[in-house]
Amino acid sequence: MTHRRSSAVAQGMGLIGIAAAMSGVMFTGWGFSLWSCRPSTKLMVQRAVVARDPPQDNQPTAGKSALIGTMALTLLSSAVAAGRGQRRSKAQSIVIARAGAADYHSLVADLEELVRTKNCGPILIRLSWHDAGVFSDGELKGGCPNAAMRFTDGGEGTFGANAGLPDVALGVLAPITAKYVPTLISHADLWALAANVAIRLMGGPEVKTRFGRKDAESSQESVESQEGRLPDADKGIDHLRDIFYPKGFDDAAIVALSGAHTVGRCYLERSGFDGFWTEDPYKFDNSYFKDMLTKQYASETTAKGCPQHRDAATGTIMLISDLALLTDPAFKTHVERYAEDQNAYFQDFVKAWVKLQENGVSDLRDDL
């Protein structure tokens, strides 16, 4: 908040106090917050609940208090106007009696209900993963979580790696999107939050979501291609490092992020691969790593001609990029550690996942 706006708010609130003292008015529940889901921010009066006794005809200060109250509201309105169009910074992140918290909690409750009733947790995780995963700081530059996938006239919404996301994932999320975007949250922030709610509800770790991602306004804000940015399921260790190192991840983080395959499945019509990775595809735990070390996987080719591996006893699968984690000692040591210690896996996953969700964006904040 600038000095001028801060002064206006302070003066306004001071005058309100004087008006209250003169007229017997009690002001309760004032809520001011710096809130935005866009690059610009607004200082908003979220709620002013006024409780007072009926005015008495013989009350000599009633007219004066009304005048002072009007002056106070004028100052506050000026502060509101001054706040429009200004970019938010950490120094401006002053929250006084935040009244928007109820909206946030309603959003989380709606997401929880969606995940429970639709069993859509895995695809919400994939949605956030592929939105953020295009970031690169190697030979390829740029990319960030900006919800560009919602445009299907070109760009990320047409990438083969994103099959099923612009239609199925966004279709499932549509009622919540209509209710909360853009008045409370951006598309990109919603996708990140939805994934993190899904991880928790499916038994995984608590992941803190920060906010402030800016939505793409057209498919033109997509990256140029999925090549070199999103991993291919039929490639090995060198490819994984080529994809993830430019995003700032080390070997442990690559293994931890691969562990998200503990939930969900491959759909033949979307990816060409077919099957569940684990026997409980809606439970977020370390089964992916345990299975990798204990099950017997045989090579097969799907009806779409894609190579993969399947355990005959349970029918679960592993992709080439999954089993590749066992071919390099630097990767395998983390597979073994995560299979043995789920808490260690959760800790490393959260660290890597938050970095993935926040790569390429700045000035994120802790609340909406």
C-alpha positions as CSV (number, residue, x, y, z in Angstrom):
1,M,0.0,0.0,0.0
2,T,1.4,3.4,-0.9
3,H,2.0,6.1,1.8
4,R,-0.8,8.2,0.3
5,R,-3.4,5.4,0.3
6,S,-2.3,4.2,3.7
7,S,-2.8,7.7,5.0
8,A,-6.2,8.0,3.4
9,V,-7.4,4.7,5.0
10,A,-6.0,5.7,8.4
11,Q,-7.7,9.1,8.2
12,G,-11.0,7.5,7.1
13,M,-11.0,4.9,9.8
14,G,-10.1,7.6,12.4
15,L,-13.1,9.7,11.3
16,I,-15.3,6.6,11.5
17,G,-14.2,6.3,15.1
18,I,-15.1,9.9,15.8
19,A,-18.5,9.4,14.1
20,A,-19.1,6.3,16.1
21,A,-18.3,8.0,19.4
22,M,-20.6,10.9,18.7
23,S,-23.6,9.0,17.5
24,G,-23.5,5.7,19.4
25,V,-22.7,3.7,16.3
26,M,-20.7,0.6,16.7
27,F,-18.9,-0.6,13.6
28,T,-18.0,-4.2,13.6
29,G,-16.4,-6.6,11.1
30,W,-14.4,-4.2,9.0
31,G,-12.5,-6.1,6.4
32,F,-10.0,-4.6,4.1
33,S,-7.7,-6.8,2.0
34,L,-5.3,-6.4,-0.9
35,W,-6.8,-9.0,-3.2
36,S,-6.2,-9.8,-6.8
37,C,-6.1,-12.7,-9.2
38,R,-4.8,-10.4,-12.0
39,P,-1.6,-8.4,-12.4
40,S,-3.3,-5.3,-11.0
41,T,-4.7,-5.2,-7.5
42,K,-7.4,-3.4,-5.8
43,L,-7.9,-2.3,-2.2
44,M,-11.3,-3.5,-1.5
45,V,-13.7,-3.0,1.4
46,Q,-14.9,-6.5,1.8
47,R,-17.4,-6.1,4.5
48,A,-18.7,-3.3,6.8
49,V,-21.3,-4.6,9.3
50,V,-22.9,-1.8,11.2
51,A,-24.9,-2.3,14.3
52,R,-26.5,0.7,16.1
53,D,-29.3,1.7,18.3
54,P,-32.1,3.7,16.6
55,P,-31.2,7.4,16.4
56,Q,-33.0,9.7,18.9
57,D,-34.7,12.8,17.6
58,N,-33.1,14.9,20.4
59,Q,-29.6,13.6,19.8
60,P,-27.6,16.8,19.1
61,T,-24.6,15.1,17.5
62,A,-26.4,13.1,14.9
63,G,-26.0,15.5,12.1
64,K,-22.3,16.1,12.9
65,S,-21.6,12.4,13.1
66,A,-23.3,11.8,9.7
67,L,-21.2,14.5,8.1
68,I,-18.0,13.0,9.6
69,G,-19.0,9.6,8.5
70,T,-19.5,10.9,5.0
71,M,-16.0,12.4,5.1
72,A,-14.6,9.1,6.3
73,L,-16.2,7.1,3.4
74,T,-15.0,9.7,0.9
75,L,-11.4,9.2,2.1
76,L,-11.8,5.4,2.0
77,S,-13.3,5.6,-1.5
78,S,-10.3,7.7,-2.6
79,A,-8.0,5.0,-1.2
80,V,-9.9,2.4,-3.1
81,A,-9.6,4.4,-6.4
82,A,-5.9,5.0,-5.8
83,G,-5.4,1.3,-5.5
84,R,-6.8,0.4,-8.9
85,G,-4.3,-0.5,-11.5
86,Q,-1.3,-0.6,-9.2
87,R,0.9,-3.7,-9.2
88,R,1.0,-5.6,-6.0
89,S,4.3,-6.1,-4.2
90,K,5.3,-7.9,-1.1
91,A,5.4,-4.5,0.7
92,Q,1.7,-4.0,-0.3
93,S,0.6,-7.4,1.1
94,I,-1.0,-5.9,4.2
95,V,-4.1,-7.7,5.1
96,I,-6.5,-6.3,7.7
97,A,-9.2,-8.6,9.0
98,R,-9.4,-10.6,5.8
99,A,-13.0,-11.1,4.9
100,G,-12.4,-13.1,1.7
101,A,-11.3,-16.2,3.6
102,A,-14.8,-17.6,3.5
103,D,-14.7,-17.6,-0.3
104,Y,-11.4,-19.5,-0.3
105,H,-12.7,-22.1,2.2
106,S,-15.9,-22.5,0.0
107,L,-13.7,-23.1,-3.0
108,V,-11.6,-25.7,-1.2
109,A,-14.8,-27.4,0.0
110,D,-16.2,-27.5,-3.5
111,L,-12.9,-29.0,-4.9
112,E,-12.9,-31.7,-2.2
113,E,-16.5,-32.6,-3.0
114,L,-15.6,-32.8,-6.7
115,V,-12.6,-35.1,-6.1
116,R,-14.7,-37.3,-3.8
117,T,-17.7,-37.6,-6.1
118,K,-15.9,-37.7,-9.5
119,N,-12.7,-39.6,-8.6
120,C,-10.9,-37.0,-10.7
121,G,-7.9,-36.5,-8.5
122,P,-5.4,-38.1,-10.9
123,I,-6.4,-36.0,-13.9
124,L,-6.4,-32.8,-11.9
125,I,-2.8,-33.6,-10.9
126,R,-1.9,-34.2,-14.5
127,L,-3.6,-30.9,-15.5
128,S,-1.4,-28.9,-13.1
129,W,1.7,-30.9,-14.1
130,H,1.4,-30.3,-17.8
131,D,0.4,-26.6,-17.3
132,A,3.6,-26.0,-15.3
133,G,5.9,-28.6,-16.8
134,V,6.5,-26.8,-20.1
135,F,8.9,-24.4,-18.3
136,S,12.5,-24.7,-19.4
137,D,15.7,-22.7,-18.7
138,G,18.1,-24.6,-21.0
139,E,18.4,-24.3,-24.7
140,L,14.7,-23.8,-24.7
141,K,13.5,-20.9,-22.7
142,G,10.3,-19.8,-21.1
143,G,7.1,-21.4,-20.4
144,C,5.1,-21.2,-17.2
145,P,1.8,-22.3,-15.6
146,N,-0.6,-19.9,-17.4
147,A,-3.6,-22.2,-18.3
148,A,-2.9,-21.8,-22.0
149,M,-4.4,-25.3,-22.5
150,R,-7.9,-23.9,-22.3
151,F,-7.4,-22.6,-25.9
152,T,-7.7,-25.3,-28.4
153,D,-7.2,-23.4,-31.6
154,G,-3.4,-24.0,-31.3
155,G,-0.6,-24.2,-28.9
156,E,-0.6,-26.3,-25.7
157,G,-4.3,-27.1,-26.0
158,T,-3.4,-29.2,-29.1
159,F,-0.3,-30.9,-27.8
160,G,-0.5,-34.7,-28.0
161,A,1.0,-35.0,-24.5
162,N,-2.1,-33.0,-23.2
163,A,-4.7,-35.3,-24.7
164,G,-7.7,-35.4,-22.4
165,L,-6.9,-32.3,-20.5
166,P,-8.6,-29.5,-22.5
167,D,-11.8,-31.6,-22.7
168,V,-12.0,-34.1,-19.9
169,A,-10.2,-32.4,-17.1
170,L,-11.5,-28.9,-17.8
171,G,-15.0,-30.4,-18.3
172,V,-15.0,-31.9,-14.9
173,L,-13.7,-28.7,-13.4
174,A,-16.1,-26.5,-15.3
175,P,-18.7,-25.9,-12.6
176,I,-16.1,-24.7,-10.2
177,T,-14.4,-22.6,-12.8
178,A,-17.7,-20.9,-13.6
179,K,-18.3,-20.2,-9.9
180,Y,-14.9,-18.8,-8.9
181,V,-13.0,-17.7,-12.0
182,P,-12.0,-14.9,-12.4
183,T,-13.8,-13.2,-9.5
184,L,-11.8,-15.1,-6.8
185,I,-9.0,-17.0,-8.6
186,S,-7.2,-17.3,-11.9
187,H,-7.5,-20.5,-14.1
188,A,-3.8,-21.3,-13.5
189,D,-4.1,-20.8,-9.7
190,L,-7.2,-22.9,-9.7
191,W,-5.5,-25.8,-11.5
192,A,-2.6,-25.7,-9.0
193,L,-4.9,-25.6,-6.0
194,A,-7.2,-28.4,-7.4
195,A,-4.1,-30.7,-7.8
196,N,-2.9,-30.0,-4.3
197,V,-6.4,-30.6,-2.8
198,A,-6.5,-33.9,-4.8
199,I,-3.1,-35.0,-3.5
200,R,-4.2,-34.5,0.1
201,L,-7.6,-36.1,-0.3
202,M,-6.0,-39.2,-1.9
203,G,-3.8,-39.7,1.1
204,G,-0.8,-37.7,0.0
205,P,1.1,-34.9,1.7
206,E,-0.2,-31.4,2.4
207,V,1.0,-29.0,-0.3
208,K,0.8,-25.3,0.2
209,T,-0.5,-23.4,-2.7
210,R,0.6,-19.9,-3.5
211,F,-1.3,-17.6,-5.7
212,G,-0.7,-15.0,-8.4
213,R,-0.3,-16.9,-11.7
214,K,-1.4,-14.9,-14.7
215,D,-3.7,-16.5,-17.2
216,A,-2.8,-16.6,-20.9
217,E,-5.2,-14.6,-23.0
218,S,-4.8,-16.7,-26.1
219,S,-3.1,-19.7,-27.5
220,Q,-0.4,-17.4,-28.7
221,E,1.0,-17.4,-25.2
222,S,1.7,-21.1,-25.4
223,V,5.2,-22.5,-25.7
224,E,6.2,-23.5,-29.3
225,S,6.1,-27.3,-28.8
226,Q,6.0,-30.1,-26.3
227,E,9.3,-31.4,-27.6
228,G,12.1,-30.9,-25.2
229,R,9.7,-29.7,-22.5
230,L,7.5,-32.6,-21.5
231,P,8.9,-36.2,-21.0
232,D,8.2,-39.0,-23.4
233,A,7.0,-42.3,-21.8
234,D,9.0,-44.5,-24.1
235,K,12.5,-43.0,-23.4
236,G,15.1,-43.6,-20.7
237,I,17.4,-41.9,-18.2
238,D,19.2,-39.6,-20.6
239,H,15.9,-38.2,-21.9
240,L,14.6,-37.7,-18.4
241,R,17.7,-35.7,-17.4
242,D,17.5,-33.7,-20.7
243,I,13.9,-32.7,-19.8
244,F,14.2,-32.1,-16.1
245,Y,17.6,-30.6,-15.5
246,P,16.8,-27.4,-17.5
247,K,13.8,-27.0,-15.1
248,G,16.2,-27.0,-12.1
249,F,15.6,-30.6,-10.9
250,D,18.2,-33.1,-9.7
251,D,18.0,-36.9,-9.8
252,A,16.1,-37.1,-6.5
253,A,13.5,-34.7,-7.7
254,I,13.1,-36.5,-11.0
255,V,12.4,-39.7,-9.1
256,A,10.1,-38.0,-6.6
257,L,8.0,-36.4,-9.4
258,S,7.8,-39.8,-11.3
259,G,6.2,-41.1,-8.1
260,A,3.0,-39.2,-9.0
261,H,2.3,-42.2,-11.2
262,T,1.2,-43.9,-8.0
263,V,-2.2,-42.6,-8.9
264,G,-4.1,-42.6,-12.1
265,R,-3.8,-44.6,-15.3
266,C,-2.9,-44.5,-19.0
267,Y,-5.8,-44.4,-21.4
268,L,-5.2,-46.1,-24.7
269,E,-7.2,-43.6,-26.7
270,R,-5.3,-40.6,-25.2
271,S,-1.7,-41.7,-24.9
272,G,-1.5,-45.0,-26.7
273,F,-0.5,-46.7,-23.4
274,D,-3.0,-48.7,-21.4
275,G,-3.4,-49.6,-17.7
276,F,-3.0,-48.6,-14.0
277,W,0.4,-48.2,-12.4
278,T,-0.7,-49.4,-9.0
279,E,-3.5,-51.6,-7.6
280,D,-5.2,-48.6,-5.9
281,P,-5.1,-45.8,-8.5
282,Y,-6.8,-43.3,-6.2
283,K,-4.4,-43.7,-3.2
284,F,-1.4,-41.4,-3.1
285,D,1.3,-43.3,-1.4
286,N,4.7,-45.0,-2.2
287,S,3.2,-48.1,-3.8
288,Y,4.7,-47.0,-7.2
289,F,8.2,-47.5,-5.8
290,K,7.4,-50.7,-3.9
291,D,5.8,-52.2,-7.0
292,M,8.7,-51.3,-9.2
293,L,11.1,-53.2,-6.9
294,T,9.0,-56.3,-6.3
295,K,6.7,-57.0,-9.3
296,Q,7.7,-58.9,-12.4
297,Y,7.1,-56.9,-15.5
298,A,7.0,-58.3,-19.0
299,S,7.3,-56.3,-22.2
300,E,4.3,-55.9,-24.3
301,T,2.9,-53.7,-27.1
302,T,-0.4,-52.0,-26.8
303,A,-3.2,-52.0,-29.4
304,K,-1.9,-48.6,-30.5
305,G,1.6,-49.9,-31.0
306,C,3.2,-48.4,-27.9
307,P,5.8,-50.4,-25.9
308,Q,5.2,-50.9,-22.1
309,H,5.5,-53.4,-19.3
310,R,2.8,-55.3,-17.4
311,D,2.8,-57.5,-14.3
312,A,0.8,-60.6,-15.2
313,A,-0.4,-61.2,-11.6
314,T,-2.0,-57.8,-11.0
315,G,-2.4,-56.3,-14.5
316,T,-0.6,-53.2,-13.4
317,I,1.9,-51.5,-15.8
318,M,5.1,-49.6,-15.9
319,L,6.3,-47.5,-18.8
320,I,9.8,-47.5,-20.2
321,S,10.5,-44.1,-18.5
322,D,9.3,-45.7,-15.1
323,L,11.5,-48.8,-15.2
324,A,14.4,-46.6,-16.5
325,L,14.7,-45.4,-12.9
326,L,16.2,-48.7,-12.0
327,T,18.9,-48.7,-14.6
328,D,21.0,-45.9,-13.1
329,P,22.4,-46.3,-9.6
330,A,21.9,-42.6,-9.0
331,F,18.2,-43.0,-9.6
332,K,17.7,-46.4,-8.1
333,T,19.0,-45.3,-4.7
334,H,16.1,-42.9,-4.5
335,V,13.6,-45.5,-5.6
336,E,14.8,-47.8,-2.8
337,R,14.7,-45.0,-0.3
338,Y,11.2,-43.9,-1.2
339,A,9.9,-47.6,-1.2
340,E,11.3,-48.0,2.3
341,D,10.3,-44.6,3.8
342,Q,7.0,-43.0,2.6
343,N,7.6,-39.9,4.7
344,A,11.0,-39.3,3.0
345,Y,9.2,-39.6,-0.3
346,F,6.4,-37.2,0.7
347,Q,9.0,-34.6,1.8
348,D,11.0,-34.8,-1.4
349,F,7.8,-34.8,-3.5
350,V,6.4,-31.7,-1.9
351,K,9.7,-29.8,-2.5
352,A,9.9,-30.9,-6.1
353,W,6.2,-30.4,-6.8
354,V,6.0,-26.9,-5.4
355,K,9.0,-26.0,-7.5
356,L,7.3,-27.4,-10.6
357,Q,4.1,-25.5,-9.9
358,E,6.0,-22.2,-9.4
359,N,8.6,-22.4,-12.1
360,G,8.5,-19.4,-14.4
361,V,6.3,-17.2,-12.2
362,S,7.2,-14.5,-9.6
363,D,5.5,-12.4,-7.0
364,L,3.4,-15.2,-5.7
365,R,1.5,-14.7,-2.5
366,D,0.3,-16.9,0.3
367,D,-3.4,-16.0,0.0
368,L,-5.9,-15.0,-2.7
